[in-house]
Amino acid sequence: MENLIESNPKIMLGKPVVKGTRIKVEMILQKLAAGETIDGILSQHPRLTREQVLACIDFAARSLDADFVYPLVKEAA
Protein backbone atom coordinates (compact mmCIF):
# COMPACT_ATOMS: atom_id res chain seq x y z
CA MET A 1 0.00 0.00 0.00
CA GLU A 2 2.98 2.32 0.46
CA ASN A 3 3.26 3.19 -3.22
CA LEU A 4 -0.33 4.50 -3.33
CA ILE A 5 0.52 7.62 -1.33
CA GLU A 6 3.01 10.27 -2.37
CA SER A 7 4.31 13.58 -1.12
CA ASN A 8 5.62 15.96 -3.76
CA PRO A 9 6.39 19.63 -3.08
CA LYS A 10 4.84 20.50 -6.46
CA ILE A 11 1.48 18.88 -5.60
CA MET A 12 -0.75 20.34 -2.87
CA LEU A 13 2.27 22.01 -1.22
CA GLY A 14 3.83 18.63 -0.47
CA LYS A 15 0.93 17.27 1.59
CA PRO A 16 0.50 13.50 1.22
CA VAL A 17 -1.94 12.66 -1.57
CA VAL A 18 -3.26 9.59 -3.29
CA LYS A 19 -0.65 8.96 -5.97
CA GLY A 20 -1.60 10.35 -9.36
CA THR A 21 -4.32 12.60 -7.90
CA ARG A 22 -4.71 15.81 -5.96
CA ILE A 23 -6.80 14.03 -3.32
CA LYS A 24 -5.17 14.68 0.05
CA VAL A 25 -4.86 11.92 2.63
CA GLU A 26 -5.99 14.53 5.14
CA MET A 27 -9.30 15.02 3.29
CA ILE A 28 -10.03 11.29 3.19
CA LEU A 29 -9.32 11.00 6.91
CA GLN A 30 -11.51 14.01 7.71
CA LYS A 31 -14.40 12.48 5.78
CA LEU A 32 -14.01 9.17 7.62
CA ALA A 33 -13.76 10.95 10.98
CA ALA A 34 -16.97 12.83 10.17
CA GLY A 35 -18.76 9.51 9.77
CA GLU A 36 -18.68 9.08 6.01
CA THR A 37 -18.28 5.53 4.81
CA ILE A 38 -15.68 4.27 2.39
CA ASP A 39 -18.49 3.53 -0.07
CA GLY A 40 -19.74 7.11 0.31
CA ILE A 41 -16.27 8.49 -0.39
CA LEU A 42 -15.93 6.22 -3.41
CA SER A 43 -19.25 7.43 -4.81
CA GLN A 44 -18.08 11.06 -4.47
CA HIS A 45 -14.72 10.28 -6.11
CA PRO A 46 -15.39 7.61 -8.78
CA ARG A 47 -11.74 7.34 -9.83
CA LEU A 48 -10.68 6.53 -6.26
CA THR A 49 -10.44 2.87 -5.25
CA ARG A 50 -11.12 1.13 -1.94
CA GLU A 51 -7.43 0.15 -1.83
CA GLN A 52 -6.43 3.83 -2.08
CA VAL A 53 -8.75 4.82 0.78
CA LEU A 54 -7.34 2.00 2.90
CA ALA A 55 -3.83 3.18 1.98
CA CYS A 56 -4.75 6.61 3.40
CA ILE A 57 -5.75 4.99 6.69
CA ASP A 58 -2.59 2.89 6.71
CA PHE A 59 -0.46 5.96 5.96
CA ALA A 60 -1.99 7.83 8.89
CA ALA A 61 -1.42 4.90 11.24
CA ARG A 62 2.19 4.47 10.13
CA SER A 63 2.88 8.20 10.34
CA LEU A 64 2.31 8.01 14.09
CA ASP A 65 5.22 5.59 14.31
CA ALA A 66 8.36 7.52 15.31
CA ASP A 67 10.45 5.53 12.82
CA PHE A 68 8.29 6.47 9.81
CA VAL A 69 9.88 8.53 7.04
CA TYR A 70 7.53 10.45 4.74
CA PRO A 71 7.95 9.34 1.13
CA LEU A 72 9.13 12.01 -1.28
CA VAL A 73 9.14 12.03 -5.04
CA LYS A 74 12.62 12.33 -6.48
CA GLU A 75 13.08 15.17 -8.94
CA ALA A 76 14.17 14.15 -12.41
CA ALA A 77 17.64 15.47 -13.25
N, C-alpha and C positions, 0 to 999 in steps of 0.2 A: 504494500500500500504506500510505501514511502515515495515512490516515483509519481504519485498522483497529486502531490502538493509541491508547489515551488514558491520561491521567494526571489524576486528579481527587482532590483531598484528601479527599473524602467516600467514596471507594471504595478499600479496601485501603491506607489511610493515604497515598494519593497515588502508590503504586507503579504503574508502567506495566502496564496490563492490556489484554487483547483487548477492544475496544470492545463495550459492551453485556453484558459478563460480569464475573465476579470471578476470571477465570483470569489469573494474573500471567505476564507475559513471562518473568520470572525462573524460574518453575516449568517452563515449556515448554523453556527453554534448559537447565535442570538435567536434565530427562528426556533431551534429545538428547545432552547431554554424557555421560550415564550409559550411552549406547548404545541407547536406545530409538529406534525408527524413527518417522517421521511417521505411517505407517499405524497403528502401535501406539498412538500418542498419540490419533489420531482415533478408534480403537475404544474408548478409555477415556473420551473426551469426544465423544459423538456429535453434539453441536450445533456443535462446532468444525469449521472447514473447513481444507483444505490451504492455501488462500490466507492464512488467519489465522496458521497456524503459520509460513509463510514470511515473513509480515509481522513476526513476533517476531524471526526471524533477521535480517531487514533492519534492524529497529529497533536491535538490539544492535550490528550492524556500524556503523550510522550514528552511534550514540551514542559511539563511540570517536573520531569526527571532532571535533576541537576547535571547529568552527564550528556544531555541532549544538545546537539549542535544544529542550528537552523540551516537547512539546505539553501545554497545560493546557486544561481545560474552563472556559469563561467562565461565571461565575455569572449567573443570570437576575436582573435588577433587580427 
